[in-house]
Amino acid sequence: MGMRGLKGSLIMNISKLIELLPDSVKPDIADFVQVKMKDGKMGTRVLLHRLLTDTEKQAMKSKHFVGLDCVACHRYAPEIKRSYFYVV
C-alpha cells in the first residue's frame, strides 16, 4: 500500500513537471530519473533526444530548472549529443 502511494506521487510530480516545460520541448523527452541533488533536495533529471535551443533555454529561466547547459554524449558515438537538465 505504501508503494502504491509513492508511485502515485511520482506520476503526479512528472505531470506537474511536464506542465512547466515549453511545448517545443515536450515531444523530445527521452527519460525522467528521480535524483538527490547535492544540497539534499529531491529533483528530476530530464533527458532529451536533442540539444536545447537558446530560445528554449530563455523560456525555461526559472528557479525550477537547473543546469540548462548540460550536455550528455553517447558512450559509443560521442558526436551524438543530448541535453539534460534538472527540475527541482
C-alpha positions, 0 to 999 in steps of 0.5 A: 500500500505504501508503494502504491502511494509513492508511485502515485506521487511520482506520476503526479510530480512528472505531470506537474513537471511536464506542465512547466516545460515549453511545448517545443520541448515536450515531444523530445523527452527521452527519460525522467530519473528521480535524483538527490541533488547535492544540497539534499533536495529531491529533483528530476533529471530530464533527458532529451533526444536533442540539444536545447535551443537558446530560445528554449533555454530563455523560456525555461529561466526559472528557479525550477530548472537547473543546469540548462547547459548540460550536455550528455554524449553517447558512450559509443558515438560521442558526436551524438549529443543530448541535453539534460537538465534538472527540475527541482 
